[in-house]
Amino acid sequence: MSQAAPTEAQHFDVLIVGAGISGVGAAHHLTQQCPGTSFVVLEALESFGGTWLMHKYPGIRSDSDLYTFGYRFKPWTGAPIASAEEIRKYMGEVISEGGLEPHIRYQHCISSASWSDDTNTWTIEATRTDTGEQLRFTTNFLWMCQGYYRHAEGYTPDWPGMDRYQGRIVHPQTWPDDLDLTGKNVIVIGSGATAATLVPNIAGQCNHVTVLQRSPTYFWTGRNANEVADMLRELDIDETWIHEIVRRKILHDQQAITQLSFTEPEFLRTELINGVRAHLPEGYDVDTHFSPTYRPWRQRLAYVPDGDLFAGISSGKASMVTDHIDTFTEKGILLKSGEELTADVIITATGFNLSVLGDIDFSVNGEPVDFANTVTYRGMMFTGVPNLLWVFGYFRASWTLRADLISDFVCRLLHHMEDKGAHRVTPALRGTDADMPILDWIDPENFNPGYLMRGMHLLPKRGDTPEWQHTQDYWVEKDSLPAADLDDGCLVYE
């Protein structure tokens, strides 16, 4: 039962929203780089982990290697591609070793955040989801680490005839505990990272799995091991050194692949497709099912460790169909080609719904904030919105790489504000930016996954200079963010 909001708010220097990979990292960096800063982490779920706690579908695992998806300060010692359970164990160690647990409040769902110039604070209204208690917090600086998609439900297109289908429709993001696929015929719609993870983990249980895709995805394969790490461990090298060396090697290789996607896209395309071809039976129709029409890295590459997805196809337990859906039927799906696929269960691995800053109601001095009307400062702050920072990671590199860089930036900014005696910092376009083109958050010619295209109208705008855009380039930002001039006029201190 809801209770009246308290008359007194709990105050903290910094309030971090979310105890996922970004929020836990932010808390660690804050304790190390800004000792003595009071802070709290508010998390809507019942424990830490974010994505790795919420997603329950079979085989849930990272699609980034843990040497770069892991934190720079905490060596990763397992296989490069890790399960959700392994990632949460790693995060739990960070929390325990850093003494962060007392700072984290679980089952705290935030409804609104309002800024006041009079007090130079954010006021946060939250509800304890376990008790219904209404809580209020105030903070000098709000650090949004809640991720970028809606946790409550995934994205499922509204196909004709869905109400006619007599089987069960499931989205992986809300995987039901009572779903038994034993001996069932299953259709998985979609062929991105989720499908690539899910299909190998259910294929042996089901009678048959059909992967239905509208268009092919780029996959890359390899052993779920790292030869450099294994060699260094044989030599008894310290794990801290191994972590840093392997991390640098992976980032070096990823940079080379990313550059190839721009300079020699056809060469990279051929290499990726041939890598898939090598895992499939002679004569398999790779051109139809595994040859995308777009340039590599315009959407995220899906990693298939040890070729497990292709092993299911080769064994006959799984099959690919590339076609468009005409309508759902009582027994399955009718395709545009006229073929009907029948299934007991249809799984819609069709992505998620973008969430801009947690769908929280923001206001500044009593005026609602529409982030689509702001311009982003380096992909993390917003014109006209004081003392607020949002963590949005990389598409072509691990999310955590940027979370670590942004943590350094926040701590440097907090020290800079203290040195200047400033109580607030607000991004603002400079006079020299008056004629700058104002563009969408990201260039679709550069990167265009469905969730971004569907949600672009909700996102902040960007300019045409590095200060006013989310560059999406770790290999540039690893040098430019630490060197960013905090007094170049983009940030107004008061």
N, C-alpha and C positions, 0 to 999 in steps of 0.2 A: 504494500500500500504506500502511495506517495505521501511524503511528509512535506511540511512547509520548508522553504529554503532557509538556511541559517542566516542569522543577522550578521555574523562575523565570518569573513572569508579567511582561508588559510593562504598565507603569502609565501612565495618562493622567488628567488632571483630569476630562475629559469624554469619553465614548464615544458617538458618534452611529451609530445603526444605519440603514443605507440611504443610497445615493447617488442617490436619485431627486430629484424637484423639492423635497421638504421637506428632505432631508438636505443637499443642496448649499446651499440657502438657509440652513440652520442653521449650516453651517460658515462661510459668509460672515459672517453676523451675529456669530458668536463671535469671529472675528478682528477685527472692527471695534469691537465693544462690550466685549469682554473680552480686550484684547491681553495676551499673555503666558501665556494659558491653554493648557496642553498638551491636545491632543485628537487623536482618530483617528476616521475614518469607515470602518466595516466594511460591505462590500457583497457580497452573495452572487453577483451576476451578474458577467460578465466586463468590464463597463464601467459608466459612469454612465448615468443616464436612467430607470431603473425601468420604468414602464409604457411609456415611449417607446422603450425598447430592446427590451423583451420582446415586445410585440405586433408581429406581422409581417403582419397581414392587409391586403389591398389597400385603399389609401386612408386608412390609419390617420391620424387627425387629432384635434385638440382639439375638444371641444364647448363650450369656454369661450373667450371672446376673450382674446388674449394681452396686451392692455393690463392686464387684471386677473389673468390666470393667470400672466403674467410677474411677475418680482419688482419690487417698488416701486423698487429701487435700480438697476435695469438697464433702460434704455429699450428698448421693442420697436419695430422699424422696418418690419416686414413687414405682410402682410395679417392682419386680426384672427383668423381661423381658420387655424391653421397645421398643417402636416404633422408627423409624428413626427420626420422628418429635420431640419426647421427648428427644432423645439423642442430637439432634442439639440445642434444647432449653437449655439444661444443659451446652453444650459447649459454647453457646453464653453467658451464665451467667459467665463462667470462663473468657472469653475474656473481658467482660464488667467490672467485679469486679477487674480484674487484670490490667486494662488499657492497654490491649494488642493490641487493634484495630489499633493504629497508626503504629505499627510495621509490620502489615500484608499487603502484596501487592498481590492483586488477579489478575487473568488472566495473570500471568507471567509464560510462558512455557520455561523451561530451555533446551537448546540443547547441551551445552558442559560445561565441567569443567576441567580446566587445572592448574596443580600445578607447581610452579617454586621454586627451591631451592635458586635462586638468590634473590628473594623477600620474600620468606617464605609465600607466599599467593596462594590461589586459585583464578582463574579468571573465572567468570561465565558469559556465554553468554545466554541471554534470549530474548524472544519476547513477547510483549504485544499482546495477542490474540484479543483484542478488537480494537486496533489501528494499529497493524503491526509494531509498533515502536521497534527498536532493542536496547537492553539495556545491559550494562556491569556492573558487580559488582565484587569487590574483597573482600576477607575475609581471616582472619587468620585461621579460623576453620570452617569446613563444616559438618553440622549435618543433615544426610539424614533421613527424617521422612515421606517419600512419600509412604510408604506401600510396598506391595510385589506382586501386580498383575497389569496387564495393564488395564487402565480404558477405553480405547477406544472400546474394544470388548472383549466378553467372549470367552471361549473355546467351540467350537462345533466340534465334530468329523466329518470327511468327509465320510459320509455313502453313499453307492451306491444308485443311483436313486434319490438323493435329488432334482435334477433339474426336475424330472418328477412330483413331488408332486404339486398338483394344489391349495392346501391351503396355509396358511401363516406359516412360520417358524420364531419363535421369541426366542431370548435369554433373560433371565431376566435382565442381566446386561445392556442391551440397550432396555428397555421396551418402545414401541412406545406409544405416547399420544393418538393415534386414534384407539387403539385396543379395540373393544367391543366384549366381550365374551358372551353376553346375549343369552341364548338358544343354544349355540354352543356345539358341542362335541369336547373335548380337550384331547390331549395326552401330559402329562408332562414326559419327559425323564429324569431319575435321581431320587434319593431318599435321597439326603443329606439334609443339613440344609435349602437350598434355596427351594427345593421342599416341605419340611415339613412346611415351612412358607407360601408358595404360594398357595398350594392346598386348605387348609381350607378357604382361603380368596377369592377363585374364585368358589369353589364348589357350593355355593348357587346361583351363577349367571349363571353358565353354565347348559346345559342340563345334561352333565355327564363329569367327569374328570377321565381319566385312567392314573395311574402312572405306567410307564414302567421302570423297573429297570433290569440291567444285573445281579446284585447280591444284597442281602439285606444289610441294614444299621442298626447299633445299635441305638435305640432310648431310651430316658428316659423321664419320665413324672412326672408331679407334678403340684400343684396349682401355679398360678402366684401370689404368695404372700409369705411373709416370717413371720412365726409365731413368731420368736424371735423379729423381728422389730416391729410387731404389738403389742406384749406384752409390749415392752419397751415404745412405744408411749402412750399406755394406762396409763403408770406410769409417763408420762410427763418427760421422760429422754431427755436430750439435744440431738439434731440430730447429733452433732459431735460424741458424745459417741455412739449413736446407730449405726452410720456408721462404726465405728471402731470395735465394738463388733460383729456386724453381719458379717462384712468382715472377721474377724478372725474365726468365727464359720463356715462360708462357706468354707474358705480355709482349715480348719481342716478336714471338711467332704470330700472335694475334694482330699485331700492328702490320706485319708483312701481308697477312691475308686481307686485312681491311684495305690496305693500299692497293692490292691486286684487284679488289672489287671495283675500284674506280679506274685504275690504269689499264688493267687487262681483264675486263669482266668475262670475256668469252673463254679465255684460258682457264680462269677460276671455275667458271660454269662447267666446263668439260671435265676438269679434275674432280669436282664434287659429284657429278653424275657418274663418272667412271668408278668412283669410290663405292657408290651404291650398287652399280652394275656387278662389281666383283663379289658382292654378297648374295646375289640372286642367281637362280638357275639359268643355264644357257638358253637364250631365246626369249627370256622374259621381256615383256613390253615396257621397257624402261622409258622409252620416248613418251608414252602416254601417261604413265603414272608417276614418274620421278624426274620430269624435265620441265621445270617452271618456265614461264614466259617472261618473268621479270629479272632484272639484274641481281646477282647475288648481293646479299646484305641490305636490300631494300626492305626486307622483313628479316626477322631474327632467324639465324640458322638453327635447326633442331639437331641436337647431338644424340647419337644412338650408340651408347657404350657397348662394345663387343658385338655390334651388329644384331642385337637381340630382336629388334623389330623385323628385320629381314629373315632371321631364322624362323620366325613364325610363319612368314609368307612361304618360305622354301619348303617347310614341312606340310603345308596345306591347311594348317590350323587357322590361318588368316589370309585374307585376299583384299586386293585394292580394286575399287571401282571409281573411275573419274567421270563424273556426269553432274547434271543439275537436277535438283528436286522439282518435280512437277506438283505433287501433292502427297500427303500422307494418306494411307488407305487403312482399312480395318486391320490388315495383317502386316503392314509395313510401309514401304515408300515406293511410289511410282515415279520413275525417272523421266526426264524429258525425252530420252531415247525410246521410251515405251516399255523398258524392262521394269519389272516389279521385284523389289528386294523384300523378302519376308523376314521377320525377326520377332522374338519374344520380348526383347528389350532393345530400346534405342538410346544410345548415350550421345549427348550433344556436347562434344568437345570443341565448342565453337567460340571460346574466348570469354571475356569478362566485360563488365561495364566500368568505364572510367569513372573515378571519383576524384574530384578536385578538392584537395585539402579536407578529405573526410566528410564531405557533404555537411559540414558544420555551418551554421548561420554566423557569418562574420559581419561586424559593423565597426566603423571608425567614427567616433564623435557622434554617434546616433544615426549615421547614414549607412545603409546596407552596402556591403562590398560585393561587386560583381567582378570577379577576377578576370573575366573575359574583356573587361574594359581597362585592364592594367597592362603595363609592359613589364616583362620580366627582367630583373637585374641578374645576369649570369645564370639564369635558369633556377634561381633559388629565392629571390626576394621580388617585391612587386611595387611599382610606383604608387605612391599615396598611401601605402600600408606600413606603419611604423613597427619596428622591433618584432618582425615576423620573418621566419625563414622556413622554406619547404625543401625537403630532401627529395629530389627526383634523380634517379641514377642513370646509368648508361644503357643504351640498347645494344651496342656492339661489344661491350665489355661488361664485366661483372658489376652489378648494382653497388656492391659494398666498396668498390674502389672509389666511387664518388662520395659515398657516405663518409668514408674516412677523410677525403679531401675537404668536404664541407665542414666536418667537425673541426678541422684545423682552422678553417676560415672563421667559423663562429667564435671560437676561443680567441683568435687574434682580434676579431671585431669587438668582442666584449672588453678585452684589455685596452683597445684603442679608445673606446668610449669612456672607459674609466680614466685614462690619461688625459682626455680632452675635457672631462667633467660633464660629458653629455648624458642626458637621460633618455634620449630617443634618437634613432637613426631611420631615415626614410629615403628610399630611392626616389629620384626625381630626374626627369629628362633635363639635360643641360641646354643652354641656348644654342650650342653648336649641334644639338640633336633635333632642332626644330624642323628641318626638312628631311629627316630620316624616314625612309619607308617603314610603315608599320605593317608587319606581316603576321601570318599564322604562326603558332608555337613552333612548328617544325615544317620543313620543306618536304612535301610528299614525294618529290622526285628523289629525295635523299633516303627517307624512311617512311613507310606507309602501312603499318599493321592496322587491322580492322578496328581495334579499340580506339586508336588515336584518330582515325578518320571519322568514326562515329561520334567522338567526343570533342573534336577540335573546337567547336563553337563554345565549349565551356572553359577552354584553357586561356591563359594569358597570351598576350601578343609578344612578338619579338621585333627587334630592329635589325639592322644589317651590319652591326659591329659586335665584336665579342662581348662587350660590356652589357649588351642588351639582347642576348640570346642564349639558348641552351645549346652549346656547341656540339654536344654528343661525342666529343673526341677526348678520350682520357689522355692520349699521348701529347696533346697540346695542353690540356688543363692541369696535368701533374706539375707543369712548370709555371703556367700562367696564373692559376689560382693562388699559390703561395706568394707570387710576386705582385698580385693585384694591388694597385695603389688605392688605399682606402680614402684618400683625400683628392681624388681626381675630379670631384664635382658631381659624380653620380649619386653619392650618398650625402644627404643633408643631416647635419648633427644639430641638435637643440638641447 
